[in-house]
Amino acid sequence: MNAPLYDTAILRLAATIPHLGRLEQPQGTAERRSPVCGSRVIADVTLDDEGRISSLGLELSACALGQASANLMASHAIGRTPEELAGARDALAAWLAGERDDPDGWPGLDQLARARPHTGRHAAIRLPFEAAAEAAERARG
């Protein structure tokens, strides 16, 4: 029997997303949508003087996997550079596609392993990382 796609850990992550709500004065904003499932993520970012993410705001409408991914991204984004976020985005996409064996060290992404065979869910999982990486790049100017 196959393990259920949504387990307690995924549902807990989906229910406890940090940094929800838009920022009042973001330096960079990006919106990403998935035409496959209809998920949508808007990420707002500000950077500190060293070019690291100092604040993050999220608005999202996504399935539990997209929400869990948003939690994992948002829980570890503060203090990261735009390059680190872009690297995590790319590693996540490659891992989901089966092009690598691990998601390259971003904390907690291994909790999404049961979704790897479900390619229709990959877009929702990638959206938070895509939106945040794009917003961080825009914030850098």
N, C-alpha and C positions, 0 to 999 in steps of 0.2 A: 504494500500500500504506500502511495506517495505521501510525503509530508504536506500538510496544508500550506498554501502560499502565504496566508496571513497567520502568523503565530503571535503569541503573547508579546514577544519582544518587538515585533514590527508594530503592533497596535499600540504598545506603550510609547514607542518613538513618535508615532503619528499623533498621539494625544498630547505630547509635551514639547512642541516645537518652540525653541527660543527665538527671540528677535522678531516676533510677529508684529506687524503694523509698519506703515510707511514712515520714513524719516521726513522731517519737516524741510530740511535743506540738504538733500543729498548732493554729493559731488558727481556721482554717476548713477544712472538708472538703466535697467534693461528689463524688457518683458520677453518671455519665451512662452510659446504655446505648442502643444502637441496636437496636430490634426488627427492623429490616430485615436487618442482617448479623450481629447478635449481638456486636458490638464493645462493650467496656466500658472505661471510664477512671475511676479514682479519683484526685483531685487533693487534696493537702494543701498548705496555704499558711501562712506566718507573714509578718507585716508588721513593718517597722521603725517607729521613732518618728515618721517622716514619712509613714507610711501607704503605703510602697512595699513590694513583695514582696521579702522578705529571704531566704526559703528556700521551696523547692518540692519536693514529693515526688510521684512518680507510680507508680501501679500500673495496668497496662493489658494488655488482651487485644484485639488488633485486627489487621486486615490490614496489609500493608506501607504502604498509603496512610495509614491511621490512625496507624501508627507513625511515618511520615515527618512527618506533621502534628504529632505529639507532640514530635518532635525540634525542629522549627522553633519551636513555641510555647515549649518549655522552654529552648531555647538563648538566648532573648531576653526571658524573663519577669522575671528578677531585676532589681530596680530600677524596674520599671514599677508604676504605680498600678492599683487595681481598675478605674478608669474607662478607662485605656488598654487593659487586657485586654478589657474589655467592648466597647470600640470596635473592637478587632481581631477579636473574635468576630463582631460584626455586619457588619463590612466583608467578612470571609471568606465569611459566609453569602450576602451580596448578590452578591459576585463569583462564587461557585459557581453561583448562580441566574441569572447573566447580567444582573443588574441594575446592574452597574458594570463598567468595563473593567479595573480593577486591584484588588488586595487591600489598597490603601491604606497601603503603606509598611511593613508588618510584614516584616522581612527574610526572604527566601527563599521566600515563598509562591508566587512565580511558578514555582517548580520543580514545583508541583502542577497546572499549567495543563492538562496532557494529561488530567487526570481530570475536567475541567469537563463534557465531554459525557456522562459516565457518572454520571447522577443517582443511581443506586443506591449509589454510593460516597461521595456527599456527606456522609451522616450520620457515617460513620467519620472523615472528614476534619475535620468540625466538632467532634466529641466532645472532643478535648483542650482546645480553646479554650473550649468551653462549660463543662466541668468546672472548669478553672482560674479562669475569670471568676466562676463561682458560688462557688467556695471563697474567692476573694479578697474578694468582697462579704460573705460570712459572716464572714471574719476581721475585717473592718472593723466589723462589728456593726451 
